[in-house]
């Protein structure tokens, strides 16, 4: 009786997946009909031929020529649903009636659908075989089942399979809780917690959190371990992988964080309250309600820290499988969010996931998050990243800090459960809900950037989602087969190589403009916000950078002009001679253009300076401009003509030497400048100007004071030109 109860639902699925022969026969018949590549046309009877005793004429069959089929196939790849005008034009070109073209496309779409269904049928058959093998394995396991209490043979007939499975799972959880409590007691120095005896039975859907392991009691133990000692700047350099004793706590903390992230993503008021009447999507976390819903979490907030919490949702043009892979691959994640993540490292992989994907993957990581200016300190985190697939088809990736397991170091920033929930949508799109929730000591932020940081546009969920949307649009433009009107480079290989070179240029710029702990900035003069800060780096055996000593200089300042207006001024080649000293007042001409987003400002351009200097006439300028609601960039680098000819021919762009310079333009964080894309609102902008110059081609040479003075003069002169041009235009 037990075996019938156990396998009824399982065998029902097997029976359902076997019922395919009739469907397959129908698909084969459809495929044979569609493979004729012709068109059947029934002649309509005339008025004289409508005698009911006369038989209707046979329908005529017209077989298309090989040339017609090739042209139709080629057009179908670009546009499977042509409109009336396209069908008429195509029929006129191929000598076919529009009705013939219409029928051919209908037949072709039916054929493609049949092939797709046949492929799905094959997948179901393979899944059927897997279920059959799993069924056999379960039967064999039942023959050797033992009682978890006494170790003797289990009386299978007295309990259901679900009941027996829950008993075994509860026994395992009791042992795990006792072990984790012992570890926590060892660290905290307090007696072991007495957990209540777990119930012997429970609903099949109950999780380990429901059985006693919660974010509250686990966080209470971990929160008391949180102490302060060494400086946060040494955090990422001093942390190693977790110890064996830490791993069980990290795993359970990740599970609790995942539950908290899902609730934060799905819950509305009173946990989240509307922050703006004009935009109902802008919400603030109700700290009191959060404390009641998630008591203590990963522990109490540290002295001097403040909370930052934000939530943002958007539909992005990326498949959910690819997005999960980007988030779980540290190199892809760093490159994808290069403007936010200055560096990241996986210290240890606790789990790679199951079933060939990232479901259940656990990684202990360090990461440093930045704003493109030397005036905002980076935020360093030591955390665990956990990926899980949920029952409704959604995926979630959550981060939560585990630096409180280290009694010798602490960061100035702790990540409470943060991450994103990804829901699959049709046609390769995904809906993303992003949560950013941190506790941070931001007293070192410069005063002109404090409103920006407080608004959430610097490190909040809105910046992550805006960057995600923009980069997804960029990737879609790389894969697009239809070249937008106005793009000079029509070769797919040339477009891909040029975009790859521009991507490396942007990554190099972002890596050298922030306040990363890997850099040592030196202020040249004064104590104001717009003072020039410089640093040097030695380039040796780097094929993408010229060898020698590279001097980087940057300065940040406020302008009473909307961000979009500054962006349009700096990216426009017609106004470049107003601020670019190196162009010597020459006219700048756009030689090539690649659009890589919905906004016209998102593009990659190849510029040429027409000046009287013969040496500059041999140089081109590669420029990328990008814009989203949280900020924008104009980044450029001089490139050699011969090297660019190789790139435009589809050659490898990795060996083209680049020293990028450019601008990072951010809204100032005031209520009137909450978006970088709007030019019709009052508000100011925060502009960072950054140059990179090769001051000596010998890596072992010493940096001269004359080189520093030159770059200081260059950047200050550029700033004065920009201020004069933009403010004069604004007046």
N, C-alpha and C positions, 0 to 999 in steps of 0.2 A: 504493500500500500504506500509505503514511504517513497519507493522508487518512482511510482506513478506520480505522486505529488511533486516530486523533485524535478522530473524531466518533462512534465506536460508542456510547460511554456517553452522549454528549450527545443523540444521536438517540433512544436508548432511552427517555430521560426525556421527550422530545417525544412519542414514540408512546404512552407510558403516559398522559400527560395528555390525549391526544385521545380515549381510549376512554371517552366519557361519554354518548353518546346513549341507550343502553339504560337507564342509571341515571337519566337525566333523565326518560325516559318513565315509569319506575316512580314517580318523585317526583311527576310531574304527575297520574298516576292516584290516588296517595294523597291529593294535595291536593284533587282533585275529590271524592273520597269524604268527606273531612273537612269540606268546605265546606257540607255539607248541614245542619249544626247540628241534627241530630236524633239519635234513638236507635233502633236496631233491636233488637227483643225477640222471640226465638223462643219460641213457646208449647210447653211440654212436653206430650207425649201422655199422656192418662189411661190407666187400666187397661183401659177398654173400647176404647180407640182403638189398641191395640197390634197390630192385625191387620196382618201383613206385606203383605197385598194392597192395603191402603188407603194412599193417598199422604199424607205428613205435611202438616199445615196450613201455609199460607204464613205467613212471619214478618210481624208487623205493624210498621209504621213510624210513629213518633210524631214529628211536627215540633214543636219548641219554639216558644213565642211569643217575640216580640221582647223583651218584658219579662224572660222567663226567661233569654234569651241574654245580655242586658245584665248581669243580676245574676251569672250564672255567669262572664262575662268579668271583671267587677270582682273577684269572689272569687279567680279564677285569678291575677290580678296580685299579690295579697297572699300567696296560698298555693296553689301549683300541685299540691301533694300532700296533700290533706285526708285526715284519718283518718276512721274509721267514724262517730264522733260528729258531726264536722263535716258529713259527707255526709248524715246523717240530719236534722240541723238545717236544712241548706240545702234538702234535698228537701221537708221539711215546710213551709218558708216559701214555696217556689215551686210546691208541688203536684206534686212529682215523686217517684217511687220512688227509694230510695237506690241501686238498681242502675242506674237511668237516669242519676243524677248521676255514679256511678262510671264508666259508659261514656263520658259526655260528657268527663270530665277525661282519660280515657285517649286518646280521639280528639284532644282539644286538644293534649295533650303530643306525640302523634305528628305532628300538623300543625306544631307549632313546630319539632320536630326536622327535618321535611322542609324547612321554610323555611331552617333553619340550614345543612343540607347543600346546598341550592340556592345559598346565598350562597357557601359554600366552593367549589362547583363553578365559580362565576363568577370567584372569585379565582384558582383554578388555571388557568382559561382565559387570564386576563390574564398570569399568570406564564409560561404556554406561549408567548405572543406575545413576551414579553421574551427568553426563551431563544432563540426563533427569530431575533430581531434580533441577539442576541449571537453566535449561530452564524455568521450572515452576516458580522458584523464580523470575527470571527476568520479566516474564509476570505479576506477582503480583505486582512487584515494579513499573512497568509502569502505572498500574491503579491508583497509588497514587502519581505520579510524580508532583513536584511543580516547579515553576519558581524560579531560584536563585536570581533574581533581585527584583521581586515584591511579591513573596510568594504565588501568585495565582496558579491556575491549569495550567500546562504546555500544550501548544498546540503541542502535539507530532507530529502531521501530518506535521508541518512546518519545522522540523529539523530532521536530522538523529540521531541515538542513539549515535554515536561517537561525534557528534557535541554537543549534550546536555551534555554528560559526560565531555567534555573538558571545557564547560562553568562552570560547577559545580566545577571542579578541579581548574580552574583559580581563581574563587572567593575564594576558600579555601586558595590558595597560597597567594593571596593578603593579607588576614588577617594574615597568618603566617609570611609573610615578615614584615608587620608592627609591629607585636609583637616582632620579633627577633631584628628589628632595634631599638625598644624602649629599649629592654634589653641591647643591645650593647651601646646605648647612655648613659644609666644609669651607666655602668661600665667605659666608656671612658670619660664621662663628656662633650660630644659634642652633637650638635643638631642631631636630627634624619635625616637619609639619605632620600632624596626624590627619591624613585624608580620610574621609568617610569611605566605608566599604562600598564598592561599586555595585550597582544592582546586577542581579544575575541575568536579567533580560532587559531588552529595550527595543525601541523601534528600529527597523533596519536602516533608516536614514540618519541615525544619531551619529554625530562626529565625536572624535576624542575630546573636543572642547566641551561638549555637553556632558561628558563623563567625568569631569573634574579638572581638566587642564584648561584654564582660561587665561586670557590676557591679563586679568586683574591680579590673580594670586601669583602667577609667574612673574609679572612685571614688578610686583611688590618685592620679591626676592632680588631681582636684577637691579631695581632702582636703588636699593640700599648699598649696592656695590659701587655706585657711581661716585668717584672721588676725583679731585683735581690735583694735578701736580705739574708735569712738564708742560712746556709751551705747545700750543696747537700747531705751530709751524713745523714742528718735528714729527707730527703724527704719522704721516704717510711713510716717512723714511724709517720710523722706528717699529712699526707694526709688522708682525709676522703672522703666519697662519694660525688658526685656532688650535688649542690643545685638545687632546682626546676627551678631557673632562668637560671642555666647553661645548663640544659638538651636540650632545643631547639637548642642552639648553637652547642652543642656536636653532635647532630644528623645531622645537616646540614654540619658540618665540616667532619663527617664520610662519608657522601654521596659525597662530593667534593673530599675527599681523595681516594675513590674508583675509581672515574673517572680518577684521576691522575695516580693511580697504573696501571690501564688497559692500559693507553697510554704509560707509561714507559715500560711496558712489551712487547708491540706490536710494538713500534716505533724503527726504526734503526737510521741511519745517517740522519741529522746532530746532533740529540739529543744525541745519543751514538756514540762514535768514537772508532775505533780499537786501542788498546793499545800495541799490540804485533803482529809483522809480522808472528811469528812462530805459534801463536794460535789466529785464527780469532774470537774465542768465548770470548776472554778477551777484555772487552770494558770499556771505561771510560765515565762518564757523562760530556757532554759539558755544563759547568756552565752558559755560556752566552746564549746558546740556551735554556737551562732550564728556565732561568730568563725570556726570551721572551715568552716561551710557557706557563709557569705558573707564571705570575707576582705576586710576593710577597708570594703566597701560604699561609702558616700559619704565615707569618710575616717576617720581615728582620732578617738576621743572627745576633746573639748577638756578642758583642765585645769580642774578645779573642777566639771565637769558630772557628773551621774549619769544612769543609764539607767532608763527606765520602759517596760515592755512588758506588754501585756495582750491577751487574746483573749476574745471573747464571741459566742455564737450565739443566735438566737431566730427564731421564726416570727412574722411581722407581717402585719397585715391591710392590705396595700397591694400594688397591682400593680407588677411589677418595672419596667415602662416608666415609670410615674409616679415611682417611687423614683429611678430614674436621672435623670430630668428635675429632680427636687428637688435632687439632689446637684450637678448641673452648672449649674443656674441660681443665681447667687450670691444674688439677692434671696430666692428661695424657700428656699434653704439657710439663710440668716441668720434668716429669720422662723420656719422650722421648728424650728431649734435655738437659739431666742432666749435660753435660759438658759445656753448654752455659748458661742455665737459672739456677741461684743459688736459686732464690725464686720468687714466683709470687702469687698474690692475686687478686681475683675479688672483687671490692668494691661495684658495683651495676650492675644489669642486666637491661638494658633499654628495651630490647626486646629479647624474646626467639626464635623468628623466626616464620614462618608460615608453614602450611601444614605438621606438624609433623617433620620438619627438621630445619636446621640452616639457611635457606634462610631468610635474614633480621635480623638475630640476632645481637644485640649490647651489648657490655660489657665494662664497665669502669674498668680499671685494673691498677695495679702497677706491675713492674717486675724489676729484677736485673740481668744483664748479666755479665758473668765473663770469664776470661782466667785462666787456671789452674796454677797459680803462685801468690804468695803474692806481686809481684812487679808491677802488672798492676791493677790499681783501677777498681772496678766494675762500670758499667754504669746503673744508675737507671732511670726509666721512669714511668711517669704517663700518660696513653694513653687510647684511646678508640679503641676497636677491632670490626670490622664490617665484616660480612660474607654475600655474595650475590651470587645467582645463575644467570648466564647470559644466554641470548637467545640461544647461540650456544652450550649449554650444559656444558660450563666451569663454574667453581666455583672460587671465589676469596675471600681471607681473607686479610684485610688491617688494619694496625695500624697507628695511628697518635697521636702525643702528644697533650695533653690538659692541661699541667701544666701551660700554660700561662693564664689560667682562675684563677689561684691562685696568689694573689699579695703578699703573705707572704712567699712563698718558691719557690725555683727553682732548677732544676736539672742541673748537668754539661753536660747533654746530652739531646737533643730533637730529637724525631723521626719524620722526615717528612714522607709522605706516604710510608710505607714499608709493605712488605708481600709477598704473592705468588698467582699466578694464576695456577689453576689445571685443566688440560684437561684429560678427560677419554680416555683410550686406551683399546683395546681388551685384554682378558685373565688376567684381574685383574691388569693391569699396569696403571700408570698415568704419564703424562708429567707435570713437575713442572717448572715454571719460577719464580725465587725468586728475589725480589728487597730489598736491604738494603740501606736506605738513611737517614743519621743522621747528626746532627750538634753537635760537642762535644768539650769540653775543656779537652785535653789530656796532659796537661803540667805536670801532676803528674806521667806519665808513666816513668818507669826506662829506662835509655838510651839503655841498651842492648836489650830491648823489643820494642823500638820505630820503627825500621825497620819492624818488624813483624806486628805491629798495622797499620803502614802506608800502608803495602802491601795488607791489607784487609783479610789476613788469620786468624786474631784474632777475628774480629767481623763482617766480610763481608758476602755477600751472598754465597760465595764459601764454607765457613765453615758450614753454615746452610744446604746447599744441600749435602755436603759430609757426614755430620752427619746423615741426613735423609736417604741417600742411605745405609749407613752402618747399621743403626738400622733396616731398612726394611729387609735387608738381614738376620739379626739376627733373626727377627721374623719369616721370611720364613723358616729358619732352624729349629725353634721350631715346626712349623706346618708340616714339611716334614714327609712323611711316609717312604720314602726311606732313610735308614741310610747310610751315606757316608762310604766308605771303610776306615778302620783304627780307627773308633770310637769303643771304648771298651764298652761303655754304650749303649745297644741296647733297653732297656726298655723305651717306650715313657714316662711313669710316672717318671722314674728316671732321664731321660734327662731333662724333664720339670722342675722338682724340683731343679736339680743342676743349670740349667740356671737361674732360678728365684733367687737362692741364690747368684750366681755370679752377677746378675743385682743389687741386694741390696748392694753388696760389692762395685761395681763401683759407685753407687749413694752416698754411705757414703764417699768414697774417694774424689769424686769431691766436695762434700759439705764442706770438711775440708781442702782443699788445696788452695782455691782461696782467694781473698782479700775482701770477703763479709763484709758488714757493721755489720753483726751479729757476726763477730769475732773480737777479739782484739789481734793482733800479737805484740809480744815483741822481739826486736832485741837483741841478746845476746852479740855480740861483734863487734867492728869495724864499718866501714861504707861502706864496699864493697858490690857488688851485691851478692856474694856467702856467706854472713853472714847467720847464722842460726836464724830463727825466730820461736818462740814457742808460744803456747797458751794452756790453760787448759779448759776442759769442765767436768762438773759433770754429770755422767750417773746414773739416778735413775728410777727404774721401766720401763726400756726399755728392752723388751725380746730379742731384736736383738743386744744388746751391754752389755758387762759385767759391773756390778755395780761398782761404785767407781770413782776415779779421773782419767781422761784420758788426757795424755799429748801428744799434737800434735807438731811436729817439721817439718820444711820445709826449703829448700834452693834451689836457682836457680843459674845456671851458664852456660857459653857458652863453647862449645867444637868444635874444628875445624874438625868435622867428620859428614858425611851425616846422616840424621835422621834415615833412614832405617837400616843403619849398627848398630847404637846404639840399635835400637829396636830389631834386630835379636840377638844381644849379650845378652841383658838383659832377653829376654824371653826363651832363650835356657837353658834347665835344665843341659846340659853338662858343661856349663860355669858358672853356678850359684855359685859354691864354690869359684870362683875367686873374688866375691864381697860381698856375703852374709855372714856376720860375724856370724849370729846366726846358720848357718849350721855347724860351726866348721870344715870346710874342708871336711865334709862327702859327699859321692856321692849322687846325687839327681836322683831319678827314677820317670818317669811318669807312674802313675797307671791307669789313665783314661784320655780320650781326647774327646772333642766334638767340631767339626768344626762348625762355625756359620757365614760363609761368603765365598765369592769367593776367597779372598786372604788367603793363608795358615796361615798367621799370625793372622787372626781373629779366636780365639779359646778359649775354657775354658778347663783347665787342672787340674788334681788332682795329686800332687807331694808328694813323700815320701823321707825324708832325712834319709839315712842310716849312722848313726854315732855311736860312742862309748857311747854316753850319753843315758842311758835307758829311761829318761823322754822324750827326743825328739823322740824316736822311737814310742811313743804313739800318736804323732801328725802328721797330714797331712797338706799340703799347698794347698789351693784353689787359682788358678791363672787365670786371664783373660787377654788376650792380644788382642788389637784391633788397627787397622791401617786404615787411609784414607789419602786423599791427603793434608789435612791441619794439621795433627799431629797424634800421636799415644800414647797409654797407655800400661803399664805393671803393673797390680795391683794384689796384693796377700794378703792373710790373713791366719794365722794358724787356723786349725779347728780340733776338737776332732774326733777320729776315730769312736766312738760310734755314735756321732751325724751325721757324714757323712754316716754311714750305714743306718740310718733312711732316710736320704735324697735320697740316691741311690735306696732305695726301694719305692720311690714315696711319702715319708712322707712330712709333712709341714716344709719348710725351714725357716719360719719366726722366729722360736725360737732358731735358731743356732746363738750363740754369735759371733760377728765378730769385729775385730779391723784392718781394712785394711791399708796397706802401699803400696808404689809403686812409679812409675815414670811417669811423663808427658813429652813427647819429642816432641818439636815443631821445625819447620824450623826457621832459624834466620831471615827470611824475605829478605835476599839478592836476587838479580836477579838470582843467580846461584842455589838458594835453594828454588825455588818457589813451590816445591811439596815434601811432606814427603815420597812418595812412590818410588822415584827414587834413586837408589844407585850409578848411573853412572855419577852424576853431582857433581861438586865441590860446597862447601858451608858448613856452620856450622850448629849447632843445639843448641837449648836452652833446657836444661835438668833441670827439677824440681824433687828433691828427697823429699819424705814426709814419715814420720813414725808416727804411733799412738801406744802409749804404756800405759798400765794400771799401774800407779805408786802406787796406793793405792786402796785396795778393799773396803775402808770405804768412802762413799761419803762426810761425814762431816769432814774428815781429812784435814790437811793443807799440801800443796805441799812443799816438802823439797828441799833445794838447791842442795843436793846430787843427787836427781832424775833429775833435770835440767842439771846438769853437766854430768850425765851419758848419757842422750839422745843427748846432744851436742857432746860428744865424739863419740858416736855411729854413728851419721849421718856424721860427718866430716871424720871418718875413712872409712865409706862406699864410700863417694865421692872420697877420695884419691885412694881407690882400683879401682873404676870405671875408673878414669882418667888414672891410670897407665896401666890397662888392655887394654882399648880401644885405647889410644894413642900409646902404644907399638905395638898393632896389626896393627894400621894404618901406623906406621913407617916401 
